[in-house]
């Protein structure tokens, strides 16, 4: 992300030479620059092409040549040029961001963490350029600041596409009405959004394959689309996956935003306990406000209260506490529906406020290949990032195409922020230190060759991922039959029951069809060191058969933690690339004996709680899930007070680098069971404030 810069000096002008042709036509027009803007059609030399990289682009340009005088905003952003610097390295995966004074800040990745960096920096008056490897494919619509809405619709409901409203990307796809009505249909949306990180290559023959068909061999395994000959299946996080696109995983996440347990999960930002507590108190409060965390949105749900209050009555509250699960959402004026929050909530003002919109540009379908490192001599100070290499992955949709269809260019900034997810952030940093070998070796031994990262020695070390248990139960008949008697004496209960019975006299379940689902948790504690979600939601697994009434089903998902160990690592292949042309990730991960024993206790606990509510749904009996399925990989770029075991300091600034920051779940250095997004937002808030202060001091 490129955060604000003032006028460019000669060096910066030189640096940005390559940025123009591609950005003036492809990216800088991508924002919604004004209420009178039209569809994204750009032209050059009397040749028009439809611009489709950022679906929310609104202004049309035509003409020949490239000039900063084309738009007053562009004059402030870049200088004109007709020269493009080709990318000199192999590609990189993910999205990227950065900060500079000439180009103040450049940031990679358009998920909630990157959006937090962007919002904080733009709010402080900086200009931001953000890049995202995927597309913008989910939008909401919000009223533009100062505009007059014509329909009179409820502005809290994101459904207005009309004059006076602007599109905001990164919307939660579960808000679509068809998924609100049938949550199990959302399972396929999640599956379609996830790409598996590392797939061990099979050396086995397929005996039933047509003998004339091409087949792999032990010496020549298939290596495309994440297939990884170097991946040991016994050390793999086999279900670890990533989502590419504006909004990242928040376009399909569960929206759970619990705080970390202060004694075990929560990292240290300061060695002084009182100072550390105060820092986290402030950061969590701001993060919860930013993402919109609430514990009250399901208070008037029959199923929610049936599960929550039954468990509260079954357990001594001094031993086990049950409470609503903190969720980033709000209930709409129609109480049957909830709006799930995602990255669009954080980005909203950057699109609806014309002044802020002029300070923010988003490039989609652009890959950050690497950052360009200027190494300092030993003992001569910190290394410096001098630029970031970007590649437009869809150059054929643009007016100008370079390098035989690939458009690569360099962005220069004062500060660079990489928050591309736990895998891709480390991947970009590894690729930035990759030594190019021509031609690449071609022997089986090369399968295990990994990229060395001497400038960031702890990159990819001490990784953590959550062991996970899962089951589904069908609520006991006794509980369902008690619904008619208002067992908890709630004032709104019987009106809902009576109305449903009046409308649906033949329904054997006297719970409204649109009654909100349960959303319950029992917090992570020293005695029970795991995070719990007792609810009903869609995941890439656990769908209910159409013959079962979903109102009877409750999901149990328990998430454990593992202690960070140096031997648990994420490494990157020297000679194999992923589907996006970046070094193929490889996991080396094993649980310790303590981690394994704790997971067994977690399973016992889940079963004990589940059976107090009902019996197991056939096919969803208690089970351990494939490692990585929690999708909460952390520690790849861990931030902490000790340089010897961390990648970055507690401001997320990479050790021994002057102007490089990281963000995302990868910065969390501790083992944890809770959902990490809220804590990662805290890190982004802290880092953003540090960056803003650094830039002010520089000026």
N, C-alpha and C positions, 0 to 999 in steps of 0.2 A: 504494500500500500504505500502510496506516495503521499506523504503529508506535507503540506504547504511549503512553498518556498517563495522567497522574495525574488527579485530580479537576478538573472543568472550572470555570473562572472564569466570570464573568457574560458576558464577551465570547464565550468559546468556546461557552457555552450558547446564546447568540443564534445563533451561527454554525451550530450543529448542529441548529437547529430543523427544517430540511428533511430531515434524515437519518433521522428516526425512522420515520414511517409505512412507508416503503419498506423500511428496513433491519431493523426489528424483525421484520417478517413475512417479508421476502424474502431477507435476507442473513444477518442475525445468527444465524438458526437453522440456517444452512447447514453449520456445522461438526459434527463428530462429538463432541457434548458429553459423552457418557458411555456406558458399556457397555450400559446399559439402554435406550438410545434406540431409537425405532422409525422407521417410514417417515415421509417428509416430507409430512405433511398439516397444513395450517394452517387456522384458522377465524376468522371475524369475524362478529359479529352473526348467529349461528346459521347462517352460510353457509360451507360447507367447500369448499375447492378443493385439488387435489393440487399440491404444490409440486414443480416439476420443473427449476428453474434449476440447482441444484447437486445432481446425482444422489447425492452422498454425504451429504446431510443426513440426520440420524438422529432428531431429536426432534420430537414433535408438540405443537402448541399449539392451543388453542381458546378461544373467548370473544370478547367485544366490547371495543372500545377499544384504545388503544395505551399500554402502560406499561412503564417501565424496571423496575418491580418484578416483572415477569413472570419474570425469571430473574436470579439473582445476577450472572452474567457480564454481562448486558446493562446492569445497574445501573452497572457500572464503565465500560461502553463509551460509552453515550449517555444523554441526557436524553429524557424523553417529550415528545411534541408531536403535534398533529394538523394542523399546517400544512405545506404543501409549497411550496418555492420553485421556480417553473417555470424551466426552462433558457432563458436569454435569447439564446443563440448557436446557430449551426448546429452539427450534431453533429461528433463526432470519432471517428477510428478507432483501434483498438488497445486495449491494456489499460494500467492505470495504477497508480501507487503513491505514497504520501506518508508523511512522518514528522512527528510533532508531540509536544508535551509534554502538551497536553491530549489531543489525538489525536496521539500522538507521530509516527507515520510512516504515510504513505499511499503505496502503490506501485502502479504500473500495469504489468500484463503478467505472465503466469504461465508464462514460459519459464525456462530455466536461470539466466539472469541475474537476473530478478526473484526467483526462488526463492532465489538466493544472498543477495540483499539481505534477504529475509524471514527466512531461517535465521539469518544473522548477528545481525540485530536481535532476534529472539525469544530466541536463545541468550544475548543480553546483558540479557534481562529486559524488553525493550520489547514493547509490543503492536502488532500489525501487521494492517492491513486491506489486502487486495490485490484488485484488480479485473481482470477478464479479459473481453475483448469476445466471445470465443467460448465454446464449451461445454466441459465436462469429459466427454470421450468415450472415454478409455482409462484403465483402472484396474489396479492391482495390489493385493495384499492382504498385509499384514504383521501380525505378532503385536503386540498391544497391550502396552505396558510394564506388567509386573505381572500380566498375565493368564496363565492356564494353557491351553496348546494341547491339544486333545483327540485330534488325529489322529496326532501324532508325525511329521508330514511334515517334510521338510528345509526349514528356515526360509529358506534362501538361494534357494529356488525359489518364485516368486511365484504360487501357485496355490490358496491356501487361503482359502475364503470360508466362515467358520464362527464360532461363538462364540469370543471371545478374539482375533479378528483384526479389523482395521479396513481400510477401503479407502483407498488413496493414489492420487490422480489424477496424470496426466502420464506414464503408462507407455509404453514404446516398443512400438509396434504390431507391429514385426517379431518380437517375442518369441512371438507366436502360433504354435502348432505348425505350422499349414498353411504359413506363410511360412518357418519354419525348414527345412521339408522341400523347399519349392520357392520359392526366392528370387525367381524371375522373376514370380511371381504378385503380389509386393509392389509391382511397378511401378504398378499401377492404384491402389493405396492412396495412393502418393505423389502421383500425378496428381490424385486427388480432394481432397487436402489443400491443394493450391497454388492461389492466386488471383493471376492476372497483374495487375501494378500499373498499367501504362499501355498502352493499345491504340490505335495511330493510327487515326483515323477514315477509312474509305474513302469517297471521293467518286465512286467509279465506279458506273455503272449496272450492274444485273444483267440482261443482255439476254434471258435465258431465263425471267425471272420473269413470271408471269401479268400481263398488262397492267392488269388491274383491281385488282391488289394494291397496297397502299401501298408506296412506295419512297422511299428517301432521295434527296436532291438535293445538288448542290455547295454550295448556300447553306444547306441544312438537313440536316447529317449526323446520324446517330444518336449519342447521347451517353450511353447507359445502360451500367451494369456495366463501368466502366473504359474505355469508349470515349472517346477524348480528342482533340477537334478541334485542340487546340494542340500535340499531340505530333508533332514532326518524326521520321519513321521513320528517317532517316539519323543522328539523334542519340539514338536510343532505346536503352534496355537492354530489349530486346523480350521477354526471357524472365524478367526480374526478377519475383519472385512472393513472396507472404507466406502464412503459415499462421496461422489464428486458432483458438485453443483452448488449454486448459490443457496446458502442456508445449511449446507452439509447435512449432518444427521438430524438437525432440528426440524427438517421437513417431514420426519417420520418418527421422532423420538417419543418416549413415554412422558416427557415433561416433568419427571421427578427431580426436585431440586432440594434435597436435604443438606443440612450443614454437616461437616465432618465432626466426629467425636474428638473433643479437644485433647484427650489423653493418649489416644492411639493413632487415629487417622490424620489429624490435622498437623501440617508441617510447621516448622519454626521459621518465622520471618525475622525474629530477633531473639537473642539469647536470654534477655530479661523476660521473665514469665509475665509480669504485669504489662509490659510494653507489647509483648506478643499477643496477649489476650485482647488488648485494646485495639491493636491493628486489625485483628480478625473480626472483632465486633463491628468496626466501622466498615470494613470491606464487605462482609456478608450483608449488612443492611443495605448498602448501595447496590450490590449485585442482585439482591432479592427485589429491590424496587425496579431495577433495570429490566429484568426478565419477567417480572410480575408474578412472584410466588404468592400462593395463598393456600390456606388449610381449611377454608370455609365453603368452597364451591360445591361440596357434596353434602352439606349439612341437612338438606331436606330430601335426601334419597332414602327410600325404604330399604333397599338392599345394602347400602352403605352402613346405615345404622344397625341393621340386623347383624351384619358381620362384626362391626366395631364394638357394639355394646355387648354382644354375646361373648366375645373374647375378653372384654373388660370384666365381665361378670365371672368368667371361668378362672381368671388368674388374680392373685393377690397383687394389687397395684404397687405395693412396696417392693415386689420381686420382679414384676414384668409389666411394663407400661405399653398400652396400645393407644394409638392416636391417628388422626388423619394424615395421610401421606402428603408432604408439601409438594405442590404442583404448580407449574407455570401455566396458568389458565385463568379465565374468568367466565362466569355464567352469563348468558345473554338474557335480554329482556324476556324472551321465550324460555322459560326455565327448563324445557326439555333439552336444550342445546347448550354446549359450552364451546368457547373459542380457545383452542390450544395455542399457546404462544410459541414463537420460533424466532428466527433471526430477523424477520420483518419488523418485529416490535422494536428491536434495538436500532434498526436502520431507518425507521419511519420518518423522523424529522430530516434526515439527509435527503429525502425525496420530496417531502411535503413543504418544507421551508425553502423558498426560492434562494435566499441568501446562503444557506448551508449547502443547497444543491449545487451552487456554483463552485463550491470548494471540494466537491467529491466526484470522482470518476471511477467507474467500475468496468474492468475488462473481463469478459467471460470467454471461455474456450481458449484461454491463453495459459501456457505452461511455463513455469519458472524452471529453467534448466539448472542453474547454479547461481551463486553469488561469486563475484570476482574478488579474490583475496589479495591484498597487498601485504605480504609478510614483513614483519619487522625483524631485525637481527636480534639474536639472543641478548637480553638485557637492555634493549633499545626501545622499550615501550610496547604498546599494544598493536596488534594487527588491525588493519583497516579494510572495510568492505568498500570497494570503489565502484561497484555497479552490480546489476543483476541482469542475467540473460533471459529474455522471454521469447517464446515462440507462439505465434498464432496458429492454432491447430486447425483452423478452417480458413485458410487464406483464399480459397476459391470463392468465398462469399464476399470478398472485399474488392474494392476497386483496383488495388495494387497487389500483385503477387511477386514475390522475390525468391531468389535462390531455387528456381525450378519448382515453385509451388509451396516452398516453406518460407514463412516470413519470420525472421528472427531479428531481434533488436536488443539494444542495451539501455537500461534505465539507470540513471545516476541519482543518488540521494545522499542526505546527510546521515540518516538513520534507516536501518533496514529491519523489518519485523517479519519473521517467518512463523506463521501460525497455521500450518497446513494439515493439522492432524498429527497424531503421535507417530505414524509411520512416515508420512511424506515430509514432515519437518526435518526429521533425521536424515531422510533420503536426499533432500536437497543439500544439506550440509556435507553429507558423505560424497555426493557427486561433485561438490565444489573442491574436494581434495583428491579426486580421482586422477590417477596418472594415465595418460592416454598411451596405449600400446598399439603399434601398427607394424605388421598385421597382428590381430589378437591370436594368442596361442590356440591350438586346436587339439588338445589331448584330454582324456578323461580326468587327469589330475587337475585340470583347470576349472573343473566344476566347483571345487571348493575354495577357489581363490577369492578372498574378500578384499574390499577396499580398506586401506589403512587411513586412519584419521589422526595423524600426529598433532595437528593444531587444536583438536578438540578430543583429547584422549578418552574422555568418559562418554562419548557419544554412543548411544544405544546400549549402554551398560546399566545394570540394576533395574531392568524393566520389571513391571508387575502387571498381572492380569488376574481377574477375579474368578476363583472356582465358583461354580453355580449349580444349584439344585432347583428342580422344577417338578411340580405336579399340578393337577387340576382335580377339584372335588365337585360333587353334586350335593347341594345343600340338603340336610336332613329334612324329612317330611315334617317332623315336629316343629322345626323352625318355620317352614313355609306355612304350615297350618296356623301358627301363632300370629300371622300377619293380621288376621281378622280381629284380633283382640287388642291391637295397639299395645304390645307388651312393654313398651318403654314410656307410655303415656305422653307422647309427643303431640302438640296441639294441631299440627297440620296433617297427621298420619291418616286418620279415618276419612277425611274428605277425599284423599287420593284413592283410598281403597274402595270407598262407596261409589265414587264416580266410575272407576274401572269396572266394577261389578255391574253397574247399571248399563254401561255401554257394551260390555262383553260378558253376558250372563253364562255363556258356555265355557269360558276360559277357566280351567281348573286352578290356575295360579292367580291369586288376587293381588298381583303387583302390576302396576301400569306397564304397558309395553315399552314406553320410553322412560321408565324410571332409571335415573343415572346409576352407573355401576359403582360397586364398592371401591374405595381407594384408602387402604389402611396400611399402617406400618407399625412395627415395634422397633424402637431405635437401637442402633449399635451401642453396646455397652461392654465393659470389661468382662462381665459374666457371660454375655452372649455376643461375642465379637463378630457379628455379621449384620448386613443390612437386609431388611425384609420388605417385600412388596406383596401384599395380600389384596388382590384387586381383580379387575377384568380388563384386559387390553389386548391389542394385536401385536404379535411379534413375528419373527420369521419362522416360528414353530408354535404349536399349541392351539391350532384352530379347532373349533368344535364342529362335529358332524351336524349336518342340516337336520337330522332327526332329533337332536337334543335342543331343548329350549334354553337359550343362552342366559336367561334370567336365573337359572339354577346353578350356573357354573361360577366358581371362584378359582382364580389362578394364584398359585403360590410360587414366588420367585425369591430365592434367598441367595445373597451374594457374599462370599467370604473374602478374606484378604490374604495376601502372601507377603512375607518379609522380603524387602529388596535384597538381592544377592548379586554380586558382580558377575557370577557365572551365567546369570539369566540375561541374554543379550539379543538385540536386533542388529544383524549385520547385513551388508549389501554386497552383492556379487560383482566381481570385477568384469566378468565376461558375459553375463546374462542380463537382459533388460526385461522390464515388465511391458505390459501392453501399451504404455504411454512413452516408451523409450527411456525410462529411468532405470537405474540399477535395481535388479530384482532383490526384494527383501527376503531374508532368511532368519528364522527364529531358532534360538537355542534356549529352551525354557524347560525347567523341571521344578516341581514343588518339593520343598524340604519335608522331612518327617513331621515337623511341627505343623507345617501347612496342611499336610495330608490328614493328620489327626484332628485338626480343627475343622476341616471340611466334613469329616465323619460326624462330629458333634453337631455341625450345622444341619446335616441331613436328618439326624435323629430329632432335632428340635423342630424342623419343618413338619415332619410326619406327626409329631405329637400335637402341634397346633392344628394342623389340617384336619385330623380325625375328630377334633372337637366341634367341627362345623358340618362334616358330612363324610361320604365315602368317595373313594377315588373313581374318577371317570375312566372307564376302560380305554386303554391306549395311552393314558396320561398318568400312569402310576409314577411314584417318586423315582427320579433318575438324576444322575449327574449329567450335565450338558457338555458338549464338545468344548475343550479349552478354547477360549477366545470368543465364545458366543455372547458373553456379557458386553463385548465391544467397548470395554473400559481400559484399554491398554494405556499404561502410563510409564513414566520414568525414562523415556527415550532421550529427552533433553532436560533432565532433572535439574531443578533450581534449588540451591541451598547455600548454607553459610560456609561450607567447607569446599574449597576449590579442588582438593585432592580427590573428591568422590562425586563432584557435580559438574554439570555442563555450564550452568549459569548461576548468577547470584540471585538473591531474593527479589531483585527488581527485574528478573528475567533477562538481564544483560549477560551475554555469553562471556565467560572468563577469557581474558587476554585479547578481547576484541573491543575496539573503541566505539563502534556504532552498529552492533548487531544484537538484536533481541529475538527471543523465541516466545511462543505462546501455545496454549492448548493443554490437553490432558497430559501430554508428555512432560510438562514441567513439574508435575506433582512428584515429589521424591519419596513419599511414604507408601506403605501398604494401606489400602483402604477398601471398605466394602460398599460404601454409599456411592450413589451416582456422582460423578466428578464435575459435571458441567458448572454448577454454581461456584465451586472452588476455583475452577479454571478461569471463570469470569473475574473472580477476585484478583487473581494474578495479573490479568490483563488490565484491570483498573489501576493496580499499583504500578505496573510497568508504564502505562500511558502517562500517569502523573509524573513519573520520573523522566520520561522522554520530553514531555512538555517543559518541565523545569530546565532540563539540559539545553533545550533549544533556546529558551529565553536567556539563559546565561551566555550561550554562544553569541547571540545577537548583541 
